[in-house]
Amino acid sequence: MERHIQRFLNKVSLLSITIATITLLFLFLQTPETCIPHDTTLKPHLRFPKSTCDSSPRHYLPLPKKNTRLWSSKSWITQVSSFTQLFTQLYKMGLLKKHSKVLCVSAGAGHEVMALSKMGVEDVTGVEVIESLPLVSKADPHNLPFFDGAFDVAFTGHLVEALYPRRYAGEMERTVREGGVCVVVVDECGDEEVKEIVWLFRRSRLVGTSNVTLNRRRVTRIILRTIASA
Ligand SMILES: *[C@@H]1O[C@H](CO)[C@@H](O)[C@H](O)[C@H]1NC(C)=O
């Protein structure tokens, strides 16, 4: 009698194993229906994987080629020239010189870095959370990997988007030498908002505020001078 039960149980186990194996095989071999044929009308750099099962080869452009393409685009050129205008104003004010060491924080793809370099500023550093070599290297704006007072000028157009604006501003101030300047560009705003931004810079005093156009946007340019480095 006991043997009977044992044999029966063995058969049940064997059957379960077989069913499980077949199910697994089926799942493994089946192609999910979410796979959509490639839209070949799109340019390679606009094609994104449609699903996780999209295994069609991705064509990555080598970096120099990619940059040549990017830097010759109309949008790039217009933005760089807009930054050039902004920095030319600083140059005329005597705040920026050819031998100035300039730091661009949250420099994105590096428009401002290129603008400064093309103007003949010799020492320009661009940082962003995601690098865009060769113009912009990777660094956290809240924790800049530079010595105190390493720069003459720090520039950013992204302070208000910062997670911790106080810390962000503090890092800009820290890396700028005593007597150097921090230049912040924000969406055009009135005195109250300017005051709030100036408040973030505990070791600087306001040099001046001005409403200008940058990349077809009306912005307020705030210039602060660092008064003490510690
Ligand atoms: C900039 O424009 C705002 C209004 O958009 C105005 O309140 C502010 O006073 C202007 N700032 C300067 C420095 O002209």
The ligand as an SDF file (V2000), in Angstrom:
LIG
                    3D

 14 14  0  0  0  0  0  0  0  0999 V2000
   14.8080   93.4230  -14.7700 C   0  0  0  0  0  0  0  0  0  0  0  0
   13.4760   93.2370  -15.1470 O   0  0  0  0  0  0  0  0  0  0  0  0
   12.5610   93.1230  -14.0560 C   0  0  0  0  0  0  0  0  0  0  0  0
   11.1800   92.9160  -14.6340 C   0  0  0  0  0  0  0  0  0  0  0  0
   11.1270   91.8600  -15.4660 O   0  0  0  0  0  0  0  0  0  0  0  0
   12.5810   94.3620  -13.1940 C   0  0  0  0  0  0  0  0  0  0  0  0
   11.7340   94.2100  -12.0940 O   0  0  0  0  0  0  0  0  0  0  0  0
   14.0010   94.6190  -12.7220 C   0  0  0  0  0  0  0  0  0  0  0  0
   14.0750   95.8360  -12.0200 O   0  0  0  0  0  0  0  0  0  0  0  0
   14.9650   94.6630  -13.9040 C   0  0  0  0  0  0  0  0  0  0  0  0
   16.3140   94.7440  -13.4010 N   0  0  0  0  0  0  0  0  0  0  0  0
   17.2010   95.6050  -13.8360 C   0  0  0  0  0  0  0  0  0  0  0  0
   18.5290   95.5840  -13.1930 C   0  0  0  0  0  0  0  0  0  0  0  0
   16.9550   96.3940  -14.7520 O   0  0  0  0  0  0  0  0  0  0  0  0
  1  2  1  0
  1 10  1  0
  2  3  1  0
  3  4  1  0
  3  6  1  0
  4  5  1  0
  6  7  1  0
  6  8  1  0
  8  9  1  0
  8 10  1  0
 10 11  1  0
 11 12  1  0
 12 13  1  0
 12 14  2  0
M  END
$$$$
